[in-house]
Amino acid sequence: MKASHAESRASQMLNAPVSQIIPRLAVPTVISMLITSIYNLADTFFVGRINTAASGAIGVVFSAMGIIQAIAFTIGMGSGANMSRALGAGRKEEAARFVSLGFFTAFMTGAVLAAAGQIFLRRLVVLLGATETIAPYAEDYARYILLAAPFMMSSLAMNNMLRFQGLTLYAMIGIGTGGLLNMALDPLFIFVFNMGTAGASLATAISQCVSFSILLWMCQRQGEAISISRRNFRPSREMYRRMLANGLPSLGRQGIASVSTILLNHVAQAWGDPAIAAMAIVSRFIMFINSAVIGFGQGFQPVCAYCYGARKYARVREAFVFCARVATVILLVLAGGAMLISREIVGWFRDDPEVIRIGTTALRIQLCTMPLWGYYTMSNMLTQSIGLSARATLLSASRQGIFLIPMLLILPPLFGLTGLQTAQPAADVCAFFLGVFLVRPVLRKLREDGDQ
């Protein structure tokens, strides 16, 4: 039974029309990404009912969560891409070894980060950009989230490895259940138990542990999935090299984004807690929309990696073009709709006139460049999935790192608050053109190889 299911999935990856197989794989992933973003928004929404400093704390700690998630995605996507290509080439034992490598590496790394975070908690939140008024709330919010780091990281690793096997529904159930639970626990812990930002943190930690349990059960008990086994955890320098080669773009994309968020928090201190809170709200909302694009791209990745491993290069190119076009159209529609109610969107999360004023302008400017994300995101997914790690890492680090960091250092001193609000959109334009420059030769090579 297990073999027949695997053979059926392989046949669909290699032969089903891309306009059917990619949406089928992407829908569960988009849902799980949106649910994850919604419960991040839920933290922002409910904590925003406390005060502006508490809202700012969410933005401060979010960068630490981003670093944890970046490392987890590095491990999970690096292992998953190697596993998927091994399956496409018929090397099932090698695929099983990468699954165990990803899980155990993620859990152990999370345990180290959890311990370090508890020891240096106060120094950490100050480093992340907390002001004196924000710091106590940030400490409360960070404490339980850091304790849950091993479960968060291994959940994200399992989620990615299930996705690269084409089992996106299993991944959605695991991540989605935790997300829905978090939304239910937030108001209970924050207001009923009167725990404040610590309540939001505890709700997130419990939800991460629940997601971990469900995903582990999926991996171990569902016959279609490759099981995690201590016997298969036989790490080698070569396996880690291959894992990092494919996973580093994720670290570049999310890790350097977290560094940029830290810098943004420090720059925003010049305009006080309202600016930090406003930019945190805008960042969370923009991430919510971007998560749908990333989820769609993650439906493209298993098809891309599988077909590339099977040397079906024309199909890889066809899938890329389809995904880039669909993502761009969706983003145009979403950006237009959000532009009409941008003031109301910011007001949902914090009823502070100064926060709304700063956040509305920042959101409107960012919505103008949103349609560019489609091509840029799919370019990153393509290069990562087919093993072009140098290009993928450069692309992933560009939008919220290579271009954003200079923008944050140059534009606010020149243009004040407007410079802070336009830094990310300016970086988006630069990243888009870099994506076009790096990926056009790849697409040309795929077309040539596919014609042979």
Buried (B, 14 or more C-beta within 10 A) or exposed (E): EEEEBBEEBBEBBBEEEBEEBBBBBBBBBBBBBBBBBBBBBBBBBBBBBBBBBBBBBBBBBBBBBBBBBBBBBBBBBBBBBBBBBBBBBEBBEBBBBBBBBBBBBBBEBBBEBBBEBBEEBEEBBBBBBBBEBBBBBBBBBBBBBBBBBBBBBBBBBBBBBBBBBBBBBBBBBBBBBBBBBBBEBBBBBBBEEEBBBBBBBBBBBBBBBBBBBBBBEBBEEBEBBBEBBEEBBEEEEEBBEBBBBBBBBBBBBBBBBBBBBBBBBBBBBEBBBBBBBBBBBBBBBBBBBBBBBBBBBBBBBBBBBBBBBBEBBBBBBBBBEBBBEBBBEBBEEBBEEBBEEBBEBBBBBBEBEBBBBBBBBBBBBBBBBBBBBBBBBBBBBBBBBBBBBEBBBBBBBBBBBBBBBBBBEEBBEEEEBBBBBBBBBBBBBBBBEBBEEBBEEBBEEBBEBBEE
